[in-house]
Amino acid sequence: MREIEHDAASGQFYLQEDGYRASLHYRREGDVMVIFSTHVPAAIGGRGLAGGLTGAALQWARAEGLQVNPQCSYVDSWMKRHAEYEDLRASA
């Protein structure tokens, strides 16, 4: 997997793979990171890229002391499968 970049100004984590760009988009609302989409082009799908982006985003959220509101269904299910990140989930 390529190196994951973080562009805080545009609210995204992304990587380039085989000429394609995979990305995770978020916005900060106070002390909450709202993750609203992930996108991996079909041509590079099935390589664990969305999971890598999600893990990087959640590690950053933890380091920043943020809670996470996973509005993206992929991120929501990923967090449920990786219990070590459930403590970051923002309460409703």
Helices and strands as residue ranges (DSSP letters): E 5-7, E 12-17, E 20-29, E 32-39, G 42-44, H 49-64, E 67-70, H 73-81, G 83-88
